[in-house]
Amino acid sequence: MTDDADEERGIVPEGDPRPHRAGNYGDAPVGPRTLRPAPGRTPRVRAAVLIALMIVALPVSGIIDVAVQLRESFPTGGPNLDRPGVLIGFVVGAAVGVGFPAVVAVKEARARGRDRTRSLAVLIASLAVLAIALPTHGRVLTYQTTKTVELVVQKAQAPTELERTTEERDVRAELVALGDDTVRALGADPGLRSVSGERAGGVRRDSCHLGNLSTGVEWTYSYDWRSATGPDGAPPAPDGDPLPTAAGDLAAVAELWRARGVTAVSEGEEPGRLRAEADWLRDYPTVHPGPSVRLVTTCFVGT
């Protein structure tokens, strides 16, 4: 049996392996070794998954953009998306198409800086996807952001002086007077009844948008001989024939309008049609000798 003194002098009998001892150099017993991949190296499966996800994200982001645009233009089962909602939708699309590959590219570049043996496949794929997605989404976001800012500025504007004229004048009464006098100048009676029992020369109130996109009001005056009854309640003229009393005196109509600050403009190549032009009236075909009269105001602040 080898004693401690012989072991210290290095004398060990054959067939008797020296037991391991912790020495002065900090060595410790070595157990079974486990093989590990080199630090920082991207496994092939992980690289393939990342590349596939980035490729799929490219068309998905385009689908999101198209869906947002369609939702804004053609709402189904709900109101149109407002401008901030549209912008948020395009930001989500850009986050999918640009944000995801950008994050992957940054992480891979940093990892590559720490370990030069790291695979370049994921980094190259992310840069390729960014080269396609960044210009497209960049232009879309720039355009949508500009539109949103313009809309915010537009909504912050006060109504124009013309839009506020309803505070000082009765636009509806002016429209009725102009419409009735126009019908009379054409040889008809606006006070008769229509086939529905309402006044033949009627006025309708509708909602509209002011210049700052706030809700306003507009009025429409309409008279059509094809729906107006006769003085004795007789039905309208058959086959749309003009009224027997129809004068068709467009010169008288033009003179009447001129006296009230309204310009009469010939409409199209067909004779007998006039359009009324004034700052408080819409540019709309208005008069046909039958007679038929339609006058529409611009949008005013509601009262």
SULLINQUI-V603734 format. One record per backbone hydrogen bond with DSSP energy under -0.5 kcal/mol. CO is the residue of the C=O (numbers start at 1). NH is the residue of the N-H. Records with the same first field share a line. If there is no record, write none. Layout:
BEGIN
CO->NH, NH
END
This chain:
BEGIN
3->7
4->8
5->9
6->11
7->10
10->12
13->16
15->17
23->26
29->31
38->41
41->43
43->47
44->48
45->49
46->50
47->51
48->52
49->53
50->54
51->55
52->56
53->57
54->58
55->59
56->60
57->61
58->62
59->63
60->64
61->65
62->66
63->67
64->68
65->69
66->70
67->71
68->72
69->73
70->74
82->86
83->87
84->88
85->89
86->90
87->91
88->92
89->93
90->94
91->95
92->96
93->97
94->98, 99
95->100
98->102
99->103
100->104
101->105
102->106
103->107
104->108
105->109
106->110
107->111
108->112
109->113
110->114
111->115
115->118
120->124
121->125
122->126
123->127
124->128
125->129
126->130
127->131
128->132
129->132, 133
130->134
132->136
133->137
134->138
135->139
136->140
137->141
138->142
139->143
140->144
141->145
142->146
143->147
144->148
145->149
146->150
147->151
148->152
149->153
150->154
151->155
152->156
154->157
160->164
162->165
163->301
164->167
165->168, 169
169->171
170->174
171->175
172->176
173->177
174->178
175->179
176->180
177->181
178->182
179->183
180->184
181->185
182->186
183->186, 188
184->187
186->247, 248
188->190
189->192
190->201
192->200
193->229
194->197
198->194
200->202
202->222
204->220
206->218
208->216
210->213
214->210
216->208
217->300
218->206
219->297
220->204
221->295
222->202
223->293
224->227, 228
227->195
230->233
234->230
237->240
238->241
243->246
248->250
249->253
250->254
251->255
252->256
253->257
254->258
255->259
256->260
257->260, 262
258->261
263->265, 277
265->275
266->268
270->273
272->289
273->267
274->286, 287
275->265
276->284
277->263
278->281
280->298
281->278
282->284
284->276
286->294
287->274
288->290, 291, 292
290->243
291->225
292->288
293->223
295->221
296->282
300->217
END
